[in-house]
Every structure is written in structure tokens, then in C-alpha cells.
């Protein structure tokens, strides 16, 4: 396709490519929250299917009274646990928002095949063919031209996706899971939605860092075609860990952790006694010297203390959702001798105080 034809096919998109910076794997440790809108959408769909949403909300530590407060936010952990509960109870990864049932485990089958794809182009071809074969609820089309590639998705029964939850969620996955596979963020040039601008549209800059257009013929995102040759860098082993955390990683601000950074975080997170662990302890777990581990982390542009603070932050968010635990005890568990020090650190991590977060 010529440059002129490509600009006609993708208006206002092609000119953005020349201005894109080279992809950078820099990490961002900012916490990201999500609108209560998404919890309401899951609950509404569950009720339409005849399911009681109370067990799902309880598993996710979401007070039902919050569903009426449009200004409230969810942690990525809460939203992930809510979806995990809904998938298990409903046995439908599309949450009743599409025609037919997409049985729980379908995504895992697709992902276990995608991990063996050679590059990003093969990944997008594979997921398109896979879902077009196994589900009648959606139709996916992958296109690539000289400079621009795109992935479009149409719902066969858009009226079932009343809150646009399914479109938001699937478009997020089709961007973030392939990004994880190649180990770097796929830069989006733009995204189109086949519905009018919704009340929760302010969420989209967090989900899709690019211009968004509404009332378009199809749901579609655009990205530079030169990324299609990037190789898949993940392995079956890292995929198993990724799927155990899913969908949590998709809701958090995108972290493209490299090998040793990921291994250190995995060693820290399962145990709340991590505050007593030193880099020598983690190095011993990984069967390398502390000096080698420091060098590897430096090469990956991070440091042990920074990763330890991530573990503190995520553990703090989890513990604060436990109603019976006082903040002073949580501060002590995380290694703070004074509650005030913990409060300052938590506000720096999340933008809010532990007291307000707990309320």
C-alpha cells in the first residue's frame, strides 16, 4: 500500500508514526486504580445471568455499598479477584456479555500456543484465527500494511455488552498480553470504538495511552507495523507465572519486568517476612552471588531496595483490605517502627493515606 493510500485508509494515524520515540522498557512503579464502573458492569451482567454477585464481591473485598458511589476507585487486585470469581462461578470468560459461552480456560489454551510464536506478527495472526474459530461472540481481524498495523474486533451481539465492559477488557488484553510476550509496550497510534462516548471515558487514557475516537464502524487500535518483527521473549515458564496472576498484570500500569527483576519480585511477594530479607538471601535463592544479582539489576535499570518497596506497597494494599487489621500493626508487619513513616511512604506510593484507603 502506498503512503497516500495508507493515509486514506487510516486518517490522522500515519503522520504520528514519524514522531514516535523508540520503544523503551523503562519501568513505572506507580499504582493504578480503576473506576467502580467496571465492578458495576460485572455485577449487572451476573444478575442478568441469574447469579448472586455477593460471593464475587466478598472474594474481591468490595463493599456492595460502594457500587452506588461513582467516584470510588478499585485497586487492580480487587478488580482482578472480582473477575476471577466471576469466571469461576459463571464459567464464561466473556462474563455473559457475548453470544454463547467462552468457557473458562479458553484464553489459557490460546496463550500456551502463542508463547511458541516467533514474533508479534505471528502472535496477532494466531489470536485472530483462534478466537474466530472458538467463539461466535466476536470477530477479530488483523491487518498490516507498510507502516501501520491494526487489530479490529466486532461483537456479534453488542447489545449484550451494555456497559462496554467486554470491549474495554478484550481490547486491553489484545494490546497488553502481546506487549508482555515481546517484553515491551506496543505504542498505540489511536483507538476507535463502535459506540458513543461513555460516561467512564476518562478511564481510557489510563487503559489506552493514545487518542480515542467514538461512533466508529468497528472497535480497532492502530500501531506501527515495524513492531511486528519483534520476537517473543517470554517462555513457557514465565507464561505459567503470568497466567497464575492473570488478570492482575493486565490491570496494573504496564510493568515490563526483565528476567532478574521478575525473579526478585517473585521471591519477595509470597512471604510477608520479606522485610527481613537482604539481597544476599535472594541471591542464594537464585543460586548466584549477591554481586552478580546487583549487576544484573543495574543492567535492568532497577535496584533491590526499589523492588522491596514495590513488595511493601502491594502487601500494604492487600493488608489494608483486611478490616480487622489496625494500621499500626500493618506498619509494623512491613518493617516500619513508626506508623507515621508508613503513612508517608504509602501516600507517596498511591497518592492517598492508609486511613483514607482503608475507609
C-alpha positions in Angstrom: 0.0 0.0 0.0 1.4 3.4 -0.9 1.8 6.2 1.7 -1.1 8.1 0.1 -3.4 5.1 0.2 -2.4 4.3 3.7 -3.2 7.8 4.9 -6.7 7.5 3.3 -7.2 4.1 5.0 -6.1 5.3 8.4 -6.9 9.1 8.6 -4.8 11.1 11.1 -2.8 8.0 12.1 0.1 7.7 9.6 1.5 11.1 10.4 2.0 10.1 14.0 4.5 7.3 13.3 7.4 9.5 12.4 7.1 11.3 15.8 7.2 8.2 17.9 10.2 7.6 20.1 12.0 4.4 20.0 10.4 1.8 22.4 11.8 2.0 25.9 11.5 -0.8 28.5 11.6 1.7 31.4 9.6 0.6 34.4 7.0 2.6 36.2 6.1 1.6 39.7 3.0 3.9 40.0 -0.1 2.3 41.4 -3.1 2.5 39.1 -6.7 2.2 40.2 -9.9 1.6 38.2 -13.3 3.1 38.2 -16.1 1.4 40.2 -17.9 1.3 36.8 -16.2 -2.0 36.0 -17.3 -3.7 39.2 -20.9 -2.5 38.5 -20.7 -3.9 34.9 -19.6 -7.3 36.2 -22.3 -7.3 38.9 -25.0 -6.2 36.4 -24.1 -9.0 34.0 -24.0 -11.6 36.8 -27.5 -10.6 37.8 -28.8 -10.8 34.2 -27.4 -14.4 34.1 -29.2 -15.2 37.4 -26.1 -15.3 39.6 -25.8 -13.8 43.0 -23.0 -11.3 42.9 -22.5 -11.3 46.7 -19.9 -14.1 46.8 -17.9 -12.4 44.0 -17.9 -9.0 45.8 -16.9 -10.7 49.0 -14.0 -12.5 47.4 -12.8 -9.2 45.9 -13.2 -7.4 49.3 -15.6 -4.9 47.7 -18.3 -3.5 49.9 -21.6 -3.7 47.9 -22.5 -0.2 49.2 -19.6 1.3 47.1 -21.4 0.3 43.8 -23.6 3.4 44.1 -20.7 5.8 44.6 -19.5 6.7 41.1 -16.4 8.5 42.4 -15.0 5.4 44.1 -11.9 3.5 42.7 -10.8 -0.1 42.8 -7.4 -1.4 43.2 -6.1 -3.7 40.4 -6.1 -6.5 43.0 -9.8 -6.0 43.7 -10.8 -5.9 40.1 -8.7 -9.0 39.3 -10.2 -11.0 42.1 -13.7 -10.0 41.1 -13.1 -11.2 37.6 -11.5 -14.4 38.8 -14.6 -15.1 40.9 -17.0 -14.3 38.1 -15.1 -16.6 35.6 -15.2 -19.4 38.1 -18.8 -19.1 39.1 -20.2 -18.3 35.5 -17.6 -20.4 33.6 -17.6 -17.8 30.9 -14.6 -15.6 30.2 -16.8 -13.1 28.3 -18.9 -12.7 31.5 -22.3 -13.3 29.8 -21.6 -10.2 27.6 -21.4 -12.1 24.4 -23.3 -14.7 22.4 -22.6 -18.2 23.7 -20.2 -19.2 26.4 -16.5 -18.7 26.2 -15.5 -21.4 28.7 -13.1 -20.5 31.5 -9.7 -21.7 30.3 -10.0 -20.7 26.6 -7.6 -17.9 27.0 -5.0 -20.2 28.6 -5.2 -22.5 25.6 -4.6 -19.6 23.2 -1.7 -18.3 25.3 0.0 -21.7 25.5 0.2 -21.7 21.7 1.1 -18.0 21.4 4.2 -18.5 23.5 5.7 -20.5 20.7 5.0 -17.9 18.0 8.2 -16.4 16.6 7.3 -12.7 16.6 4.5 -10.2 17.2 3.0 -10.7 13.7 2.6 -14.4 14.3 1.0 -13.7 17.7 -1.7 -11.4 16.2 -2.3 -13.9 13.4 -2.7 -16.7 15.9 -5.0 -15.0 18.4 -7.2 -13.8 15.5 -7.6 -17.3 14.0 -8.0 -18.9 17.4 -10.9 -16.7 18.6 -12.6 -16.6 15.2 -12.7 -20.4 15.4 -13.7 -21.0 19.0 -16.2 -18.1 19.7 -19.1 -16.8 17.8 -19.3 -13.8 20.1 -16.6 -11.8 18.5 -14.9 -11.4 15.1 -11.3 -10.3 15.1 -9.4 -9.0 12.1 -5.6 -8.3 12.0 -4.3 -6.1 9.2 -0.8 -4.9 8.4 0.4 -2.5 5.7 3.7 -0.8 5.0 3.7 1.5 8.1 0.6 0.7 10.0 -0.9 -2.4 11.6 -4.3 -2.7 13.3 -6.4 -5.1 15.2 -10.2 -4.8 14.9 -12.9 -6.6 16.9 -16.6 -6.6 16.4 -19.2 -8.1 18.7 -21.9 -10.1 17.1 -24.4 -9.0 19.7 -23.2 -5.6 21.0 -26.5 -5.1 22.9 -25.3 -7.8 25.4 -22.3 -5.6 26.3 -24.5 -2.9 27.9 -21.7 -1.2 29.9 -19.0 -1.7 27.2 -17.1 -3.8 29.7 -16.3 -6.6 27.3 -15.0 -4.3 24.6 -12.8 -2.4 27.0 -11.5 -5.6 28.6 -10.8 -7.5 25.3 -9.1 -4.5 23.6 -7.0 -4.1 26.7 -5.9 -7.8 26.6 -5.2 -7.7 22.8 -2.8 -4.9 23.5 -1.2 -5.8 26.8 -0.8 -9.5 26.5 1.1 -9.3 23.2 3.1 -6.4 24.7 4.1 -8.7 27.5 5.0 -11.5 25.1 7.6 -9.3 23.3 8.8 -7.6 26.5 7.9 -4.1 25.6 4.9 -1.8 25.3 3.4 -1.7 21.8 3.0 2.0 21.1 -0.6 2.8 20.2 -1.3 5.4 17.5 -5.0 5.6 18.1 -8.1 3.5 19.1 -11.6 3.5 17.7 -14.8 2.4 19.5 -18.0 1.4 17.8 -20.2 3.2 20.4 -20.8 6.7 21.6 -18.5 8.3 24.2 -19.5 6.6 27.5 -19.7 8.2 31.0 -16.5 6.4 32.0 -14.5 7.7 29.1 -12.0 9.3 31.4 -10.6 5.8 32.1 -9.4 5.4 28.6 -6.2 7.4 28.8 -5.2 5.1 31.6 -6.1 2.0 29.6 -5.1 3.1 26.2 -2.4 5.8 26.0 -3.4 7.3 22.7 -6.2 9.3 21.1 -9.6 7.7 21.2 -12.5 8.1 18.7 -16.1 7.1 19.2 -19.0 6.2 17.0 -16.7 4.5 14.6 -17.6 1.5 12.3 -15.6 -1.0 14.4 -13.5 -1.3 17.6 -9.9 -1.1 16.4 -6.5 0.0 17.6 -3.5 1.0 15.4 0.2 0.6 15.9 3.4 0.9 13.9 3.9 -2.1 11.6 7.6 -2.2 12.2 6.9 -3.7 15.7 5.5 -6.8 14.1 9.0 -8.3 13.6 9.9 -8.0 17.3 10.5 -11.5 18.7 8.5 -13.2 21.5 10.9 -13.2 24.5 8.8 -14.9 27.1 9.0 -18.7 27.8 6.5 -21.4 28.9 7.9 -21.0 32.4 7.2 -17.2 32.6 3.8 -17.8 31.0 2.8 -20.2 33.8 3.6 -17.5 36.3 1.8 -14.8 34.2 -1.3 -16.9 33.9 -1.4 -17.6 37.7 -1.5 -13.8 38.2 -4.0 -13.1 35.4 -5.8 -10.8 35.0 -3.9 -8.8 37.6 -1.0 -7.8 35.4 -3.4 -6.6 32.7 -5.0 -4.1 35.1 -1.8 -2.7 36.6 0.1 0.0 35.0 2.3 -1.9 32.5 5.5 -3.2 34.0 7.8 -4.9 31.6 10.0 -6.6 34.1 13.1 -8.2 32.7 14.3 -11.6 33.9 16.1 -10.9 37.2 13.7 -8.1 38.2 10.8 -10.5 37.8 12.6 -13.3 39.7 13.4 -11.0 42.6 9.8 -9.8 42.8 8.5 -13.4 42.7 10.9 -14.3 45.6 9.7 -11.3 47.7 6.0 -11.4 47.2 4.8 -14.7 48.6 6.1 -14.1 52.1 5.3 -11.1 54.3 8.6 -11.6 56.1 10.3 -10.2 53.0 11.1 -7.1 55.1 13.9 -9.1 56.8 15.3 -10.4 53.5 18.5 -9.0 52.2 19.9 -9.1 48.7 22.2 -11.9 49.8 19.2 -14.1 50.8 17.5 -13.6 47.4 20.8 -14.2 45.6 21.1 -17.5 47.4 17.6 -18.5 46.4 18.6 -17.8 42.8 21.9 -19.7 43.1 24.0 -16.7 42.2 26.2 -14.3 44.2 24.9 -11.0 45.6 27.4 -9.1 43.4 26.1 -10.8 40.3 22.5 -10.0 41.3 23.3 -6.4 41.9 24.9 -6.2 38.5 22.0 -7.9 36.7 19.5 -5.5 38.4 21.6 -2.5 37.5 21.7 -3.7 33.8 17.8 -3.9 34.1 17.8 -0.3 35.4 16.4 -1.1 38.9 17.7 -1.9 42.4 16.9 -4.3 45.2 15.6 -1.7 47.5 13.3 -0.3 44.8 11.9 -3.8 44.3 11.5 -4.3 48.0 9.4 -1.1 48.1 7.1 -2.5 45.4 6.6 -5.6 47.6 5.9 -3.3 50.6 3.3 -1.3 48.6 1.5 -4.3 47.2 1.4 -6.0 50.5 0.2 -2.8 52.2 -2.7 -2.6 49.8 -3.6 -6.2 50.5 -3.4 -5.9 54.3 -5.4 -2.6 54.3 -8.3 -4.5 52.7 -8.4 -6.8 55.8 -10.8 -4.9 58.0 -9.7 -6.4 61.3 -6.0 -5.3 61.0 -5.2 -1.9 62.5 -2.9 0.4 60.5 -0.3 0.3 63.3 0.0 -3.5 63.0 0.3 -3.3 59.2 3.1 -0.7 59.6 5.0 -3.0 62.0 4.5 -6.0 59.7 6.1 -4.0 56.8 9.1 -3.1 58.9 8.2 0.5 60.0 8.9 1.4 63.6 6.5 4.4 63.4 3.0 4.5 61.8 3.7 8.0 60.6 6.6 6.8 58.5 4.4 4.1 56.9 1.7 6.6 56.2 4.2 8.9 54.4 5.5 6.1 52.3 2.0 4.8 51.4 0.9 8.2 50.3 4.0 8.5 48.2 3.2 5.1 46.5 -0.5 5.6 46.0 -1.4 9.3 46.3 -3.7 8.6 49.3 -3.2 7.9 53.0 -3.7 4.5 54.6 -6.5 5.8 56.7 -8.4 7.1 53.6 -7.7 4.0 51.6 -8.9 1.7 54.4 -12.2 3.7 54.8 
